[in-house]
């Protein structure tokens, strides 16, 4: 998307014409000249060219620079792109707080992608305190403007009761709006609703319709369920060849149930030619993925002594947090890493070496689940109770989602009072 300004309409059109004929050098020269004169649309377009590498060597740092200049002048698209760069760490360090701030600026100007992104950050508590109500507010703004992702998310929040009471009828309305706009997740949700009769009458034909749309958009679960309908002749004439086709497409996206089904079809020559080597391949792949998935959604990382040594920058904690870890348990931590964990709302727990080895002995033998209770400072499962220590101030920050700035702002009135009564001394010898 390229922007233009009526004030510089002639030069803007010249740049656009140059891009259309593939003359990026001329376009860049024009954008550079306008950008240096403070034109925010040119600054945004120049940032976009550096971001994509159109006519110049891709340079994310330069892209961020030009996006920032345009964003500070109120360019909503630049604000969105700058937010994206801070969120993803492109050309700048990952900084969720800055990402949220730029998304907010862009959202207030009506940018629906920024509104959706801001809603997502409030839903997940990324860089800002988690709030389903605020997430729903921004999703709703984007949804009413036709953002299919926001419509799907809004439906999900009505269905699950996030930020308000559960209302499946409204959820279905938003799923339908999103599905009609081509959102694969919404289409799959609709297919599953009609397939299983979730708070509605079963309708296999409607299920077939929505599964087909989602499957055509590459949705692995929809492809699998569409295969089931064809295999069983539900809502459609039975067709084993089509079932095998959809199972295979789903299996290629690492969906384990589809891998097992296509393997079984290769064993029995159903819908495909009998091929035991192909069957073995898919069974092995399914087994491998199932073994990996045991720990896929783990929130607790168990480690041994001196964890985080050599990782003095916050990037190490950001990476672990992005992976999904909320708790790290070790017999000792590097001091800087330990403090960085607390600053980023990751709980570091120190246990004795014997306690660590006991936990390792359990998880090495089978899937083993534990619960970490910060309020009572205890790790438990049915046969386990381990107490742990944590500084009271650090505990308060973690439990209430407060960072150092939030703590400081609690004394905002006292700071203001001090500044108002502060005596300023002027060194006249310097004047």
Backbone torsions as a table, in degrees:
resi	resn	phi	psi	omega
1	UNK	NA	125.0	178.8
2	UNK	-110.5	143.6	-179.0
3	UNK	-108.5	157.0	177.0
4	UNK	-142.5	162.5	179.9
5	UNK	-126.8	136.1	179.7
6	UNK	-62.6	-24.5	-179.4
7	UNK	-66.4	-35.2	-179.1
8	UNK	-115.7	38.4	-170.9
9	UNK	-58.7	-43.3	-176.3
10	UNK	-63.6	-47.8	-179.4
11	UNK	-68.3	-36.8	177.6
12	UNK	-61.2	-44.7	180.0
13	UNK	-64.2	-37.1	177.7
14	UNK	-62.1	-41.5	179.3
15	UNK	-65.2	-43.1	179.9
16	UNK	-64.3	-40.4	178.0
17	UNK	-63.5	-39.1	179.2
18	UNK	-63.3	-41.8	179.1
19	UNK	-64.2	-41.8	-179.1
20	UNK	-62.2	-30.8	179.0
21	UNK	-96.6	7.3	175.5
22	UNK	82.8	11.9	-179.7
23	UNK	-93.0	76.4	-175.1
24	UNK	-68.5	-31.4	-178.5
25	UNK	-60.3	-45.9	178.7
26	UNK	-62.8	-42.3	180.0
27	UNK	-61.0	-44.8	-179.2
28	UNK	-63.9	-41.2	179.1
29	UNK	-60.3	-42.2	-179.6
30	UNK	-67.4	-47.5	179.5
31	UNK	-60.8	-41.5	-178.0
32	UNK	-61.8	-44.3	179.8
33	UNK	-62.6	-45.5	179.6
34	UNK	-67.8	-39.5	-179.0
35	UNK	-63.6	-42.0	179.0
36	UNK	-65.7	-21.0	177.4
37	UNK	-91.5	6.0	173.6
38	UNK	91.7	10.0	179.8
39	UNK	-75.5	115.1	-173.2
40	UNK	-70.2	-29.5	177.7
41	UNK	-65.8	-41.0	177.7
42	UNK	-66.3	-40.1	177.4
43	UNK	-60.6	-42.8	177.8
44	UNK	-63.5	-46.4	-179.0
45	UNK	-63.7	-37.7	177.6
46	UNK	-65.6	-42.0	176.2
47	UNK	-60.5	-39.3	-179.5
48	UNK	-64.6	-39.1	-179.6
49	UNK	-68.4	-39.7	175.8
50	UNK	-68.5	-33.8	-179.8
51	UNK	-67.1	-43.1	-177.3
52	UNK	-88.0	-19.4	-175.0
53	UNK	77.3	31.8	179.2
54	UNK	-84.4	106.1	176.9
55	UNK	79.2	-5.7	177.2
56	UNK	-138.7	163.2	173.6
57	UNK	-68.3	131.0	-178.6
58	UNK	-56.1	129.9	-179.5
59	UNK	-144.1	98.2	-174.8
60	UNK	-67.6	-31.0	178.3
61	UNK	-65.7	-42.6	177.4
62	UNK	-68.1	-36.1	177.3
63	UNK	-60.2	-46.3	179.7
64	UNK	-61.4	-39.7	179.7
65	UNK	-59.4	-48.3	-176.8
66	UNK	-73.5	-35.8	175.3
67	UNK	-61.3	-41.3	-178.0
68	UNK	-64.1	-42.5	179.3
69	UNK	-62.7	-41.8	179.0
70	UNK	-70.4	-39.0	-178.2
71	UNK	-63.5	-40.7	-179.2
72	UNK	-67.8	-16.3	175.2
73	UNK	-94.3	4.9	174.7
74	UNK	94.3	13.1	178.2
75	UNK	-73.9	112.1	-173.2
76	UNK	-63.5	-38.7	179.5
77	UNK	-66.3	-39.2	178.1
78	UNK	-66.6	-38.8	177.3
79	UNK	-61.8	-42.8	177.0
80	UNK	-61.7	-48.8	-177.5
81	UNK	-64.9	-37.4	178.4
82	UNK	-67.3	-38.9	174.5
83	UNK	-59.8	-42.9	178.1
84	UNK	-60.7	-40.1	-177.8
85	UNK	-67.2	-40.6	176.5
86	UNK	-68.9	-33.4	-179.2
87	UNK	-69.9	-40.8	-175.1
88	UNK	-96.7	-9.0	-178.7
89	UNK	73.7	35.2	178.1
90	UNK	-95.4	108.4	178.9
91	UNK	79.4	-10.2	177.3
92	UNK	-141.3	167.0	175.0
93	UNK	-73.1	144.8	176.0
94	UNK	-57.4	128.6	179.6
95	UNK	-150.8	96.4	-175.7
96	UNK	-64.4	-33.4	179.9
97	UNK	-65.1	-44.9	178.1
98	UNK	-66.2	-39.3	178.0
99	UNK	-57.9	-47.7	-179.6
100	UNK	-61.7	-38.6	-178.8
101	UNK	-65.1	-44.2	-179.8
102	UNK	-70.2	-35.4	174.8
103	UNK	-61.2	-39.4	180.0
104	UNK	-62.9	-46.4	178.8
105	UNK	-58.2	-45.2	-178.9
106	UNK	-68.3	-38.5	-179.7
107	UNK	-62.1	-39.9	-179.3
108	UNK	-65.8	-18.1	175.7
109	UNK	-93.1	4.5	174.8
110	UNK	92.4	10.7	179.5
111	UNK	-72.3	115.8	-171.7
112	UNK	-72.5	-30.5	177.0
113	UNK	-67.9	-39.0	177.3
114	UNK	-66.7	-39.6	178.2
115	UNK	-62.2	-42.1	177.8
116	UNK	-63.9	-46.1	-179.2
117	UNK	-63.2	-39.9	179.2
118	UNK	-66.3	-40.5	176.0
119	UNK	-59.1	-41.7	179.3
120	UNK	-64.0	-39.3	-179.3
121	UNK	-68.4	-37.5	175.5
122	UNK	-68.5	-37.0	179.6
123	UNK	-63.9	-39.0	-174.8
124	UNK	-99.6	-4.7	-180.0
125	UNK	66.6	42.3	-178.6
126	UNK	-97.3	105.9	178.4
127	UNK	80.0	-12.1	178.5
128	UNK	-140.5	161.5	-178.5
129	UNK	-68.0	131.4	-178.1
130	UNK	-57.9	131.3	179.5
131	UNK	-152.9	108.7	178.8
132	UNK	-65.1	-34.2	-179.4
133	UNK	-65.3	-43.8	178.4
134	UNK	-69.6	-36.4	176.9
135	UNK	-60.6	-44.8	-178.7
136	UNK	-64.7	-36.6	179.8
137	UNK	-60.6	-45.3	-177.8
138	UNK	-76.4	-35.4	174.4
139	UNK	-60.1	-41.8	-177.9
140	UNK	-63.4	-42.4	179.5
141	UNK	-60.2	-44.6	179.6
142	UNK	-69.3	-38.1	-177.7
143	UNK	-63.8	-42.4	179.9
144	UNK	-66.6	-20.1	176.4
145	UNK	-93.7	5.0	172.6
146	UNK	97.4	13.8	178.7
147	UNK	-75.7	112.6	-173.3
148	UNK	-65.2	-35.2	178.0
149	UNK	-65.1	-40.8	178.0
150	UNK	-67.9	-36.8	177.5
151	UNK	-62.6	-42.8	177.7
152	UNK	-63.8	-45.9	-179.4
153	UNK	-62.6	-39.1	178.7
154	UNK	-64.0	-41.9	175.7
155	UNK	-59.7	-42.4	-179.5
156	UNK	-63.2	-39.4	-178.4
157	UNK	-70.6	-35.9	174.3
158	UNK	-66.8	-39.5	-178.9
159	UNK	-67.2	-44.6	-175.5
160	UNK	-84.8	-15.2	-177.4
161	UNK	77.8	31.3	177.9
162	UNK	-83.0	119.2	177.4
163	UNK	80.8	-2.6	179.0
164	UNK	-169.9	178.9	179.5
165	UNK	-73.3	155.8	179.9
166	UNK	-67.5	133.4	176.4
167	UNK	-143.1	92.0	-174.1
168	UNK	-67.4	-31.8	179.9
169	UNK	-61.0	-44.3	178.1
170	UNK	-69.3	-36.1	177.4
171	UNK	-58.6	-45.1	-178.8
172	UNK	-63.6	-38.3	178.5
173	UNK	-60.5	-43.3	-179.3
174	UNK	-73.0	-35.1	175.3
175	UNK	-61.0	-41.2	179.9
176	UNK	-64.8	-44.1	178.3
177	UNK	-60.1	-44.4	-178.6
178	UNK	-68.4	-43.3	-179.0
179	UNK	-62.4	-39.6	179.5
180	UNK	-67.2	-22.6	177.0
181	UNK	-88.0	1.1	174.8
182	UNK	97.5	10.3	179.1
183	UNK	-73.0	116.8	-174.1
184	UNK	-64.9	-37.7	179.5
185	UNK	-63.6	-42.7	178.5
186	UNK	-66.3	-40.7	178.7
187	UNK	-61.8	-42.4	177.5
188	UNK	-64.8	-42.2	179.7
189	UNK	-60.1	-41.4	178.1
190	UNK	-66.2	-42.8	177.9
191	UNK	-59.0	-45.6	-179.8
192	UNK	-65.9	-37.3	178.8
193	UNK	-60.2	-48.4	-178.7
194	UNK	-76.3	-30.4	179.5
195	UNK	-67.4	-45.3	-174.7
196	UNK	-99.2	-4.2	-179.7
197	UNK	66.6	42.8	-179.1
198	UNK	-74.5	106.1	-179.4
199	UNK	53.0	28.8	176.9
200	UNK	-159.3	167.8	179.4
201	UNK	-73.8	139.0	178.0
202	UNK	-62.4	138.6	178.4
203	UNK	-147.7	94.7	-175.0
204	UNK	-65.2	-29.1	179.2
205	UNK	-69.3	-41.9	176.2
206	UNK	-66.8	-37.0	177.2
207	UNK	-60.8	-44.8	178.8
208	UNK	-58.4	-43.8	-178.5
209	UNK	-60.0	-50.0	-174.7
210	UNK	-75.6	-36.7	174.8
211	UNK	-61.1	-40.5	-178.5
212	UNK	-62.9	-43.2	179.5
213	UNK	-64.2	-45.3	-180.0
214	UNK	-66.2	-41.4	179.9
215	UNK	-62.8	-39.3	177.6
216	UNK	-64.9	-24.0	176.7
217	UNK	-90.3	8.8	173.9
218	UNK	88.2	15.0	-178.5
219	UNK	-77.7	113.9	-172.4
220	UNK	-61.5	-43.9	-179.2
221	UNK	-66.2	-38.6	177.9
222	UNK	-64.4	-39.7	178.0
223	UNK	-61.4	-40.9	178.4
224	UNK	-64.2	-48.0	-178.3
225	UNK	-67.5	-32.9	175.2
226	UNK	-65.0	-40.0	174.8
227	UNK	-59.1	-40.8	178.3
228	UNK	-62.2	-42.2	179.5
229	UNK	-62.3	-43.0	178.8
230	UNK	-68.6	-37.5	-179.6
231	UNK	-66.4	-38.5	-176.3
232	UNK	-95.5	-6.2	-177.9
233	UNK	66.8	38.9	-179.3
234	UNK	-97.5	113.1	179.6
235	UNK	76.3	2.4	-178.1
236	UNK	-160.0	158.0	178.4
237	UNK	-65.8	135.4	-177.9
238	UNK	-58.0	132.0	-178.1
239	UNK	-150.2	99.3	-175.2
240	UNK	-67.2	-33.8	179.6
241	UNK	-64.1	-43.0	178.1
242	UNK	-68.1	-35.7	177.0
243	UNK	-60.0	-46.3	-179.7
244	UNK	-63.0	-39.2	179.6
245	UNK	-59.4	-47.1	-177.9
246	UNK	-72.9	-35.0	175.5
247	UNK	-61.1	-42.1	-177.7
248	UNK	-65.5	-43.6	178.2
249	UNK	-61.0	-40.0	178.2
250	UNK	-68.8	-42.6	-179.9
251	UNK	-61.1	-36.7	-179.8
252	UNK	-66.8	-15.9	175.8
253	UNK	-99.1	17.8	175.1
254	UNK	68.4	28.7	174.8
255	UNK	-86.9	111.5	-169.4
256	UNK	-59.0	-47.3	179.9
257	UNK	-56.4	-36.6	178.7
258	UNK	-69.2	-37.7	178.4
259	UNK	-62.9	-39.5	178.2
260	UNK	-67.6	-40.3	-179.3
261	UNK	-67.7	-42.7	-178.9
262	UNK	-69.9	-32.7	175.9
263	UNK	-62.5	-45.6	178.5
264	UNK	-61.0	-36.8	179.8
265	UNK	-70.0	-35.4	176.0
266	UNK	-68.0	-36.1	177.9
267	UNK	-62.3	-42.2	-172.9
268	UNK	-100.4	-0.8	179.8
269	UNK	64.7	39.5	-179.2
270	UNK	-102.9	113.2	179.9
271	UNK	79.4	-14.6	177.3
272	UNK	-140.8	164.6	175.8
273	UNK	-71.7	142.5	179.3
274	UNK	-58.7	129.5	-177.5
275	UNK	-154.8	99.0	-175.1
276	UNK	-68.9	-29.8	178.8
277	UNK	-68.8	-38.8	176.0
278	UNK	-66.6	-40.1	178.1
279	UNK	-60.8	-44.8	-179.8
280	UNK	-63.0	-40.0	179.5
281	UNK	-59.7	-46.7	-177.0
282	UNK	-72.2	-35.1	176.7
283	UNK	-64.9	-42.0	179.9
284	UNK	-65.0	-41.8	-179.3
285	UNK	-65.2	-39.8	178.1
286	UNK	-63.0	-43.3	179.1
287	UNK	-62.3	-42.0	-178.9
288	UNK	-63.4	-44.1	-179.9
289	UNK	-68.1	-36.0	178.2
290	UNK	-65.2	-39.0	178.8
291	UNK	-65.3	-38.3	178.6
292	UNK	-68.8	-35.6	-173.5
293	UNK	-71.1	-14.3	179.4
294	UNK	-56.0	-41.1	-176.6
295	UNK	-108.7	10.8	-172.7
296	UNK	-60.2	-41.4	-175.6
297	UNK	-102.6	23.3	-179.7
298	UNK	-63.8	138.7	178.6
299	UNK	-106.2	-8.4	-175.3
300	UNK	-118.3	126.9	178.5
301	UNK	-105.7	120.9	178.6
302	UNK	-99.6	126.1	-176.0
303	UNK	-136.1	176.4	176.9
304	UNK	-108.5	-167.0	-165.9
305	UNK	-62.1	154.0	175.3
306	UNK	58.5	37.3	-177.9
307	UNK	-69.6	137.8	-179.7
308	UNK	90.5	2.9	178.5
309	UNK	-64.0	128.6	-178.7
310	UNK	89.5	-3.5	-179.6
311	UNK	-111.9	65.6	-173.9
312	UNK	-78.6	-19.0	179.9
313	UNK	-88.3	156.5	-175.3
314	UNK	-69.2	-14.4	-178.7
315	UNK	-55.2	-36.3	-177.7
316	UNK	-61.2	-45.0	179.3
317	UNK	-69.7	-39.7	178.1
318	UNK	-57.2	-43.4	-178.5
319	UNK	-62.8	-44.1	179.9
320	UNK	-66.3	-39.6	179.1
321	UNK	-67.1	-41.6	178.3
322	UNK	-61.7	-32.5	178.6
323	UNK	-69.9	-21.2	177.3
324	UNK	120.1	-2.5	-178.0
325	UNK	-75.5	132.8	177.8
326	UNK	-113.3	-18.4	-178.9
327	UNK	-135.7	136.4	174.6
328	UNK	-124.3	125.2	-178.5
329	UNK	-112.1	129.0	-179.4
330	UNK	-151.5	167.7	175.8
331	UNK	-84.7	-18.2	174.6
332	UNK	-167.0	153.4	-179.8
333	UNK	-126.8	152.8	166.9
334	UNK	-66.6	137.0	-172.0
335	UNK	-57.2	-47.3	-176.9
336	UNK	-64.4	-42.2	179.0
337	UNK	-62.1	-42.2	-179.9
338	UNK	-58.5	-47.7	-179.7
339	UNK	-67.7	-35.0	176.9
340	UNK	-65.3	-34.4	175.8
341	UNK	-59.8	-49.3	-178.5
342	UNK	-61.5	-39.7	-180.0
343	UNK	-65.0	-26.2	-177.1
344	UNK	-107.4	19.4	174.6
345	UNK	60.8	36.6	170.4
346	UNK	-110.3	129.2	-175.7
347	UNK	-86.7	113.1	174.4
348	UNK	-92.6	126.5	-177.9
349	UNK	-116.5	130.8	178.1
350	UNK	-105.7	122.7	176.0
351	UNK	-120.3	170.1	176.8
352	UNK	-72.3	161.3	179.5
353	UNK	-61.7	-37.5	179.8
354	UNK	-65.0	-39.9	179.1
355	UNK	-67.3	-39.0	177.5
356	UNK	-62.5	-47.1	-179.0
357	UNK	-65.0	-33.6	177.2
358	UNK	-63.4	-45.3	179.5
359	UNK	-63.9	-40.8	177.4
360	UNK	-61.8	-38.8	-179.5
361	UNK	-63.4	-30.3	-179.7
362	UNK	-77.8	-46.5	-175.8
363	UNK	-74.5	-21.5	178.7
364	UNK	-74.1	-20.1	-177.6
365	UNK	-92.9	-35.4	-179.8
366	UNK	-162.5	178.8	176.8
367	UNK	-67.2	127.9	-171.9
368	UNK	-134.5	124.6	-177.0
369	UNK	-112.4	137.9	175.3
370	UNK	-129.4	159.5	177.7
371	UNK	-118.1	131.5	177.0
372	UNK	-105.5	118.8	-179.7
373	UNK	-109.1	103.9	-177.6
374	UNK	-70.8	-36.0	-179.2
375	UNK	-56.3	-48.2	-178.5
376	UNK	-96.3	-0.6	178.4
377	UNK	53.8	57.1	-176.6
378	UNK	-145.9	143.7	174.7
379	UNK	-107.5	128.4	-175.0
380	UNK	-137.9	156.9	154.6
381	UNK	-150.5	-166.0	-173.8
382	UNK	-60.6	-28.5	-177.1
383	UNK	-121.0	23.6	-171.1
384	UNK	-144.1	138.2	172.0
385	UNK	-146.0	107.2	179.9
386	UNK	-124.7	120.8	177.2
387	UNK	-81.6	148.4	174.3
388	UNK	-137.1	157.9	-177.4
389	UNK	-104.7	148.5	174.1
390	UNK	-155.1	144.2	178.6
391	UNK	-59.4	137.3	-176.2
392	UNK	-59.3	-41.5	-179.6
393	UNK	-66.2	-41.6	178.0
394	UNK	-64.2	-40.5	178.9
395	UNK	-61.8	-44.1	179.6
396	UNK	-60.8	-43.1	179.7
397	UNK	-63.1	-44.8	-178.3
398	UNK	-65.4	-42.5	-175.6
399	UNK	-72.8	-25.9	-176.8
400	UNK	-109.8	5.5	177.7
401	UNK	62.7	39.9	-177.0
402	UNK	-106.9	133.2	171.6
403	UNK	-103.8	-176.3	-176.0
404	UNK	-60.9	-36.4	179.7
405	UNK	-67.1	-42.3	178.1
406	UNK	-59.3	-41.1	178.8
407	UNK	-63.4	-43.8	179.6
408	UNK	-61.2	-41.5	-177.2
409	UNK	-66.7	-16.8	175.4
410	UNK	-64.2	-23.9	-179.7
411	UNK	-104.5	25.3	-175.0
412	UNK	-58.3	-43.2	-177.6
413	UNK	-65.6	-39.0	178.7
414	UNK	-68.9	-37.1	177.4
415	UNK	-64.3	-43.8	-180.0
416	UNK	-63.2	-41.4	179.4
417	UNK	-63.1	-42.4	178.9
418	UNK	-62.7	-45.7	-177.8
419	UNK	-65.0	-34.3	-179.5
420	UNK	-67.5	-35.8	-177.4
421	UNK	-97.4	2.7	-175.8
422	UNK	-68.5	133.5	177.1
423	UNK	-87.7	125.0	-179.3
424	UNK	-99.8	122.0	179.8
425	UNK	-98.6	130.6	-179.3
426	UNK	-112.1	125.7	177.6
427	UNK	-83.8	101.7	-175.1
428	UNK	-66.6	-19.8	179.7
429	UNK	-68.1	-18.0	-179.0
430	UNK	-91.0	-10.4	-176.0
431	UNK	-85.3	NA	NA
